[in-house]
C-alpha cells in the first residue's frame, strides 16, 4: 500500500509512509504542549498556527493538509 501523501511505501499498520507518520506523531505531541501554553488551544487552531510558521517543514504541512481535509470530510459525512 502507498502513503496517502506520496508514493512511498506506507507503514504496515498505517496509511502513511514512515516520514509522514513521524510528522503526524510530532504534530500530535506538539499539540499537547501548545494546549498548555495557550490555554486549551484547539486542534484546528494549532494546525493553522503551525502551518503558518516559516520553520514548518514540508512533511508537516502535507500532514496538516490531510488533517484539514479529514475534518471537513467528517463534517460533511
C-alpha positions as CSV (number, residue, x, y, z in Angstrom):
1,X,0.0,0.0,0.0
2,X,1.2,3.5,-0.7
3,X,1.3,6.5,1.5
4,X,-1.8,8.8,1.1
5,X,0.5,11.8,0.6
6,X,3.4,10.4,-1.5
7,X,4.3,7.3,-3.5
8,X,6.5,5.8,-0.7
9,X,5.5,2.5,0.8
10,X,3.1,3.0,3.7
11,X,3.9,1.6,7.1
12,X,2.4,-1.9,7.7
13,X,0.0,-0.6,10.4
14,X,-1.0,2.7,8.8
15,X,-1.8,4.7,5.7
16,X,1.3,6.9,5.7
17,X,5.0,6.4,5.0
18,X,7.4,6.5,7.9
19,X,8.2,10.2,7.2
20,X,4.6,11.4,7.1
21,X,3.7,9.1,10.0
22,X,6.6,10.6,12.1
23,X,5.4,14.1,11.1
24,X,1.8,13.3,12.3
25,X,3.2,11.9,15.5
26,X,5.2,15.1,16.1
27,X,2.2,17.2,15.4
28,X,0.1,15.3,18.0
29,X,2.9,15.5,20.6
30,X,3.4,19.2,19.9
31,X,-0.3,19.9,20.4
32,X,-0.2,18.8,24.0
33,X,2.5,21.4,24.8
34,X,0.8,24.1,22.9
35,X,-2.6,23.4,24.6
36,X,-0.9,24.0,28.0
37,X,0.9,27.1,26.8
38,X,-2.1,28.6,25.0
39,X,-4.9,27.7,27.4
40,X,-6.6,24.9,25.7
41,X,-5.8,25.7,22.0
42,X,-8.0,23.7,19.7
43,X,-6.6,21.2,17.3
44,X,-7.7,23.3,14.3
45,X,-6.2,26.5,15.7
46,X,-3.0,24.6,16.4
47,X,-2.8,23.3,12.9
48,X,-3.4,26.8,11.5
49,X,-0.6,28.3,13.6
50,X,1.9,25.6,12.9
51,X,1.1,25.7,9.1
52,X,1.7,29.5,9.1
53,X,5.2,29.2,10.6
54,X,8.1,29.7,8.2
55,X,10.0,27.0,10.1
56,X,7.4,24.3,9.5
57,X,8.7,21.6,7.2
58,X,7.0,20.2,4.0
59,X,6.1,16.8,5.5
60,X,4.3,18.5,8.5
61,X,2.5,20.9,6.1
62,X,1.4,17.9,4.0
63,X,0.0,16.1,7.1
64,X,-1.8,19.3,8.2
65,X,-3.5,19.5,4.8
66,X,-4.5,15.9,5.2
67,X,-5.8,16.5,8.7
68,X,-7.8,19.5,7.5
69,X,-9.4,17.6,4.7
70,X,-10.2,14.7,7.1
71,X,-12.0,17.1,9.4
72,X,-14.0,18.5,6.5
73,X,-15.0,15.0,5.4
74,X,-16.2,14.2,8.9
75,X,-18.4,17.3,9.0
76,X,-19.9,16.5,5.6
77,X,-20.3,12.8,6.3
